[in-house]
Amino acid sequence: EAFAAYAFNKSHSTCYSFVAFQTAYLKANYPAEYMAAVLTNNMNDIKKVTFFMEECRRSGVEVLGPDINESYRKFAVNDKGQVRFGLGAIKGIGGAAVDSIVNERKENGKYHSIFDVVKRVDLRSANKKAFENLTYAGAFDSFQAERSQYFFEEPGSNTTFLERILKYGNSHQASLSSAQASLFGEDSGVEMPEPSFPRCEPWGTIQKLSREKEVVGVYISGHPLDDYKLEIKNFCNASVSDINNITEASDKEVSIAGIVTSVNHRMTKTGKPFGIFTIEDYDDSAEIVLFSKDYVNFKNYLNQGWFLYLKGRFQKKFYREDEFEFKIHQMEVLQDLRSKLSKSFLIRINLEKLNQEFVENLSTLFENNKGNCQLKVMVVDEEEEIKVTMPSKNVRIDPNNDLIKDLEGMEIPFKIFQ
C-alpha cells in the first residue's frame, strides 16, 4: 500500500511532467524542427500526418511538398525554416531510390534539371514507377515544368515524355559505364541530345491534387475545397467531423459541404437499390448511406469528385434508436450554391477611407461584376462608434471569386447573407 501510494504515482507524474516540459520547450523555441520530428514519427499513419499538418498551419509552420533538392528520407527543415515532406513518405519509392537521390545530392550538389537527375541518380534503384510518383507528388516542380508535360504522349505514340527522359538517362549512364574510351581516357560514345519538353495544357486543380493524395495520402499544395471557402464560411454551420460524432438527435438544421471521394450503388437482399458515398472536407471524411426515397431523390448527385452541399438533421436511426445518423433532405452542387443562396452582400468601409477615388474604384469594380445579389454598404466611424448601413437600390452584383479577390486586395471586409 505504501509503495502504491507513493512510488508508482509520483515517479510517473515526475517523468510525464519532465517530458511535457521538454516537448513544450522544443515546440515553443524550435517549432519547425519539433513538428518535422513529430511528422516523421507518424509518417506511416496518414490520419495523424493530416492532423499534425493542420497543427503546423495553426501554429504558423509552413509545410511544403517533397522537393528533389531539399527533401531527405524523413521530414526535415530547410534553410528558410519550412518543413519539407520526406521522400520516404511517397508511395512506391523504395529506400534504395531515396538513398540514391539524397546521397548523390550530398556528394555532388543540387540537381539543375530533370535531365541532370536521370544522368546522376542510379536508375537501377530509382525505376520508372519511382519517377512517376515523384512527379505526381510535385518533387520536380522546382524545375519550372508542368506535371502534365511529363505524362504527355505524342499523337500516335504510346510513350510518355517521362519515359523518353528515362531513356535519355539510361543511355547516358550506359555510355559512362562502357569500356569504349579513347586513348586519352575520354568517352567515345555519342551524347544523346536532351529531349524538348512538349507543349500541353497544365492539369486542373482537381487532377493535380488527386494525384498528390494518391501517392502521399494527403493534399499538399492545396485542397480541392479551396475554391469554395466562401461558401463553407457563409452557408455551412457544421463540418463532416460532426457526422462522425453525433451524440444526440436535434431539430436544428445542419448544413455541410465537401467533396465526394467514393461511391457505391448497391442492391439490398430484397432487390431494392441503395447508395453509399463518402464525403470529405478539410479535416475528416464520413460514410453516408441513402435508402428508399432518399436514394431515388439524390442518386444523380452521387458522383466521385463532385462538390456537394448537404442539408439535413441529426436524428435517431429508424432501426437502432440508440444510434444516430445524418438525415439528408437537400443536396446541391457546391458550384451553384453562391448564386442560389446569395441574397445580399454587405461590405464594411471605414469612414476615413472614403474619398472620390475610392468610390470610383468601387463603382468600376461593381460595374464589372453585375449580378442578382443586392449590395449593402456599411460605413463605420470608429472614433465616434457610429455605423450606418445603406442598401443600394440600383446596383446588384455577382459575388464571384474575382470580385472577392479584388475586395480582399482593397482590404474591404464583406459578408454574404442568405
C-alpha positions in Angstrom: 0.0 0.0 0.0 2.7 2.4 0.9 4.6 1.7 -2.3 1.5 2.0 -4.4 0.5 5.3 -2.8 3.9 6.8 -3.3 6.4 5.3 -5.7 4.3 4.5 -8.7 2.2 7.6 -8.8 4.9 10.2 -8.0 7.6 8.6 -10.3 5.2 8.6 -13.2 3.9 12.1 -12.7 7.5 13.3 -12.4 8.5 11.6 -15.7 5.5 12.8 -17.6 5.8 16.3 -16.4 9.5 16.4 -17.4 8.7 15.0 -20.9 5.9 17.5 -21.2 8.3 20.4 -20.3 10.8 19.2 -22.8 8.3 18.9 -25.7 6.7 22.2 -24.8 10.2 23.9 -24.8 11.0 22.4 -28.2 7.7 23.4 -29.7 8.0 26.9 -28.4 11.6 27.5 -29.4 12.1 25.2 -32.4 8.6 24.8 -33.8 9.6 23.7 -37.3 12.2 21.1 -36.1 9.8 19.8 -33.5 6.9 19.4 -36.0 9.2 17.8 -38.5 10.2 15.2 -35.9 6.5 14.6 -34.9 5.5 14.2 -38.6 8.4 11.7 -39.2 7.4 9.7 -36.1 3.9 9.4 -37.6 4.9 9.1 -41.2 3.0 5.8 -41.7 -0.3 7.0 -40.3 -2.0 9.3 -42.8 -4.6 10.5 -40.3 -2.0 11.6 -37.8 0.0 13.2 -40.6 -3.1 15.2 -41.6 -3.7 16.1 -38.0 -0.2 17.4 -37.4 0.0 19.2 -40.8 -3.2 21.1 -39.6 -1.4 21.9 -36.3 1.5 23.2 -38.3 -0.8 25.6 -40.2 -2.4 26.7 -37.0 0.9 27.5 -35.4 2.4 29.2 -38.5 4.8 26.5 -39.5 4.7 26.1 -43.3 4.7 22.5 -44.6 5.9 22.2 -48.2 5.6 19.2 -50.5 8.6 17.0 -51.4 11.4 18.5 -53.4 14.2 16.7 -55.2 16.7 19.3 -54.0 15.6 19.8 -50.4 13.9 16.7 -49.2 15.5 13.8 -47.3 14.1 10.4 -46.4 12.3 11.9 -43.4 10.6 15.2 -42.8 13.2 18.0 -42.5 13.6 21.7 -42.1 15.0 23.8 -45.0 17.1 26.9 -44.8 14.0 29.1 -44.6 12.6 27.3 -41.6 9.9 25.5 -43.6 9.2 21.8 -43.1 9.8 19.7 -46.2 7.9 16.5 -46.9 10.1 13.4 -46.7 10.8 11.4 -49.9 10.2 8.2 -47.8 6.6 9.3 -47.3 5.9 8.9 -51.0 4.3 5.6 -52.0 6.1 3.4 -54.5 9.6 4.8 -53.8 11.9 2.3 -52.1 14.6 3.1 -49.6 17.3 2.4 -52.2 15.9 5.0 -54.6 15.6 7.6 -51.8 19.2 6.9 -50.7 20.5 7.2 -54.2 18.8 10.6 -54.7 19.9 12.0 -51.4 23.4 10.7 -51.3 24.2 11.9 -54.9 22.9 15.3 -54.0 25.1 15.4 -50.8 28.2 14.4 -52.8 27.8 16.4 -56.0 25.4 19.3 -55.2 21.9 20.1 -56.2 20.2 18.9 -59.3 19.8 21.5 -62.1 17.1 19.9 -64.2 15.2 16.6 -64.6 17.9 15.6 -67.2 20.6 16.2 -64.5 18.6 13.9 -62.2 18.4 11.0 -64.6 22.0 11.4 -65.5 23.2 11.3 -61.9 20.8 9.1 -59.9 21.2 5.3 -60.1 18.3 4.3 -62.4 18.6 0.7 -61.3 17.4 1.8 -57.8 15.0 4.6 -58.9 12.8 3.0 -61.6 10.0 4.4 -63.8 7.4 4.0 -61.0 9.5 5.9 -58.6 9.9 8.8 -61.1 6.2 8.8 -61.9 5.3 9.1 -58.2 7.9 11.7 -57.5 6.3 13.7 -60.4 2.8 13.2 -59.0 3.9 14.4 -55.6 5.5 17.6 -57.0 9.1 16.7 -56.3 10.2 18.1 -59.7 8.1 21.3 -59.5 11.2 23.4 -58.8 12.4 22.8 -62.4 9.5 25.0 -63.6 7.8 22.4 -65.8 4.2 21.4 -65.6 3.5 17.9 -64.2 1.2 17.3 -67.2 4.2 17.6 -69.5 5.9 14.6 -68.0 2.9 12.4 -68.9 2.2 13.9 -72.3 2.1 11.4 -75.2 2.8 12.5 -78.7 0.0 11.6 -81.1 0.5 8.0 -82.4 3.0 7.3 -79.7 2.4 5.1 -76.6 5.4 6.7 -74.9 5.2 9.4 -72.3 7.7 12.2 -72.1 8.9 10.9 -68.8 9.8 7.6 -70.4 11.8 9.5 -73.0 13.6 11.3 -70.2 14.4 8.0 -68.5 15.6 6.5 -71.9 17.9 9.5 -72.2 19.3 8.9 -68.7 19.8 5.2 -69.2 21.7 5.9 -72.5 23.9 8.5 -70.7 24.7 6.1 -67.8 25.4 3.2 -70.2 27.7 5.4 -72.2 29.7 6.3 -69.0 30.0 2.7 -67.9 31.0 1.3 -71.2 34.6 0.3 -71.7 34.9 2.1 -75.0 37.2 5.0 -74.2 39.7 6.8 -76.4 43.4 6.6 -75.9 43.2 9.8 -73.8 40.6 8.4 -71.5 37.7 10.3 -73.0 34.3 8.7 -73.6 33.9 7.8 -77.3 30.1 7.4 -77.1 27.9 10.0 -78.7 25.8 12.0 -76.2 22.1 12.0 -76.9 20.5 15.4 -77.1 18.2 16.3 -74.3 14.5 15.8 -75.3 12.5 19.0 -75.7 9.6 19.5 -73.3 6.2 19.1 -75.1 3.6 21.9 -75.1 0.4 20.9 -73.4 -2.3 22.2 -71.1 -1.5 22.0 -67.3 -3.6 19.7 -65.2 -6.6 21.2 -63.5 -6.5 21.6 -59.7 -8.6 18.5 -59.0 -6.5 16.2 -61.2 -3.2 17.6 -59.7 -4.4 17.3 -56.1 -6.0 13.9 -56.5 -2.6 12.6 -57.9 -0.9 14.1 -54.9 -3.2 12.3 -52.5 -2.8 9.1 -54.4 0.9 8.9 -53.8 1.2 10.7 -50.5 -2.1 10.2 -48.8 -2.8 13.9 -48.2 -3.3 17.0 -50.2 -0.1 19.1 -50.1 -0.1 22.0 -52.5 -3.8 22.9 -51.7 -7.2 21.3 -51.2 -10.0 20.7 -53.7 -12.3 22.8 -51.5 -10.1 25.9 -51.5 -12.2 27.4 -54.3 -15.3 27.1 -52.1 -14.0 28.6 -48.8 -16.5 31.4 -49.1 -19.5 29.0 -49.4 -18.3 26.9 -46.5 -17.8 30.0 -44.3 -21.1 31.7 -45.1 -23.5 28.8 -45.8 -22.3 25.9 -43.6 -22.9 25.6 -39.8 -21.2 22.2 -39.3 -18.4 20.0 -40.6 -18.0 16.4 -41.7 -16.5 15.5 -38.4 -19.8 16.4 -36.7 -21.4 13.5 -38.7 -18.9 11.1 -37.1 -19.6 12.4 -33.6 -23.4 12.6 -33.3 -24.4 12.2 -29.7 -28.0 13.3 -29.7 -30.9 14.0 -32.0 -31.5 17.6 -32.9 -34.2 19.6 -34.7 -31.6 22.2 -35.8 -31.0 22.2 -39.5 -27.4 21.2 -40.3 -25.6 22.3 -43.4 -22.3 20.7 -44.6 -20.1 20.9 -47.6 -17.5 18.5 -49.0 -16.1 16.5 -51.9 -17.4 13.0 -52.8 -14.4 10.7 -52.7 -16.1 7.3 -53.3 -19.5 6.0 -54.4 -21.1 2.6 -54.3 -24.5 1.8 -55.9 -25.9 -1.5 -54.5 -29.0 -3.7 -54.1 -30.5 -5.0 -50.8 -31.3 -8.7 -50.4 -34.9 -7.8 -51.4 -33.8 -6.2 -54.6 -34.1 -2.5 -53.6 -31.4 -0.1 -54.7 -29.4 1.9 -52.2 -26.2 4.0 -52.3 -23.2 4.5 -50.1 -20.9 7.5 -50.6 -18.0 9.1 -48.7 -17.9 12.9 -48.3 -14.7 14.6 -47.2 -13.8 18.2 -46.1 -10.6 19.7 -44.8 -10.5 17.7 -41.5 -12.4 14.5 -41.8 -14.4 12.1 -44.0 -17.7 10.3 -43.3 -19.6 7.5 -45.0 -23.3 8.2 -45.6 -25.9 5.6 -46.7 -29.1 6.5 -48.7 -32.1 4.2 -48.8 -35.5 4.3 -50.5 -36.8 7.7 -51.4 -33.6 9.4 -50.4 -31.6 7.3 -52.8 -34.1 8.0 -55.6 -34.1 11.7 -55.0 -30.3 12.2 -54.6 -28.6 9.3 -56.6 -27.8 11.7 -59.5 -25.6 13.7 -57.2 -23.5 10.6 -56.2 -20.5 11.1 -58.4 -16.9 10.8 -57.4 -15.2 14.2 -57.5 -18.4 16.2 -57.2 -18.6 19.0 -54.7 -21.8 18.8 -52.6 -23.7 21.0 -50.2 -25.8 18.8 -47.8 -28.7 20.0 -45.6 -30.4 17.8 -43.0 -30.8 16.9 -39.3 -29.2 14.7 -36.8 -31.7 12.0 -35.8 -32.1 8.5 -34.3 -31.7 5.6 -36.7 -35.0 4.0 -37.6 -33.9 0.5 -36.7 -31.5 1.4 -33.9 -32.7 4.1 -31.6 -29.5 4.1 -29.5 -27.5 5.2 -32.7 -27.8 8.4 -34.7 -27.4 9.4 -38.3 -27.4 12.5 -40.5 -30.7 12.5 -42.4 -30.3 14.5 -45.6 -33.3 16.3 -47.1 -31.5 18.6 -49.5 -28.5 18.3 -51.8 -27.0 21.0 -54.0 -23.9 21.1 -56.3 -21.4 23.4 -54.5 -20.6 25.3 -57.7 -24.2 26.6 -58.0 -24.6 27.4 -54.3 -23.3 31.0 -54.2 -25.6 32.2 -57.0 -28.6 30.4 -55.5 -28.2 31.4 -51.9 -26.6 34.8 -52.0 -29.5 37.3 -51.3 -27.4 40.3 -50.1 -23.8 41.2 -50.0 -22.6 43.6 -47.3 -19.3 45.5 -47.4 -17.8 47.4 -44.5 -15.9 50.6 -45.1 -14.1 52.8 -42.6 -15.1 56.5 -42.9 -11.5 57.6 -43.1 -11.1 55.6 -46.3 -13.9 57.3 -48.1 -12.8 59.6 -50.9 -13.7 60.2 -54.5 -11.0 57.9 -55.9 -12.0 55.1 -53.5 -15.7 55.4 -54.5 -14.8 55.4 -58.2 -12.7 52.3 -57.8 -15.6 50.6 -56.1 -18.1 51.7 -58.8 -15.9 50.3 -61.5 -15.5 47.0 -59.6 -19.2 46.6 -59.2 -19.9 47.6 -62.8 -17.6 44.8 -63.9 -19.3 42.2 -61.7 -23.0 42.7 -62.3 -25.4 40.1 -61.0 -28.6 39.5 -59.0 -27.3 39.9 -55.4 -28.3 43.0 -53.5 -25.5 45.3 -52.4 -25.4 46.8 -48.9 -22.7 49.3 -47.7 -21.9 49.8 -44.0 -19.9 52.9 -43.3 -18.2 52.9 -39.9 -16.9 55.8 -37.9 -14.7 54.1 -35.3 -13.8 57.2 -33.4 -17.4 58.2 -32.8 -18.5 54.5 -32.7 -21.2 55.1 -35.3 -22.2 52.9 -38.2 -24.7 53.3 -40.9 -25.9 50.6 -43.3 -27.2 51.6 -46.7 -28.8 49.2 -49.2 -28.2 50.1 -52.9 -31.4 50.5 -54.9 -29.7 50.2 -58.4 -26.5 48.2 -58.0 -26.8 44.4 -57.9 -23.7 42.3 -58.1 -22.3 38.8 -58.7 -20.2 37.7 -55.7 -17.7 35.7 -57.8 -14.1 34.9 -57.0 -12.7 37.8 -59.0 -14.8 40.3 -57.0 -13.9 38.6 -53.7 -10.2 38.8 -54.6 -10.4 42.4 -55.5 -12.2 43.3 -52.3 -9.6 41.5 -50.3 -6.9 43.4 -52.2 -8.6 46.6 -51.2 -8.8 45.3 -47.6 -12.6 45.7 -47.6 -14.4 43.2 -45.2 -17.5 41.6 -46.5 -20.3 39.2 -45.6 -22.8 37.2 -47.6 -26.4 36.7 -46.3 -28.9 34.1 -47.4 
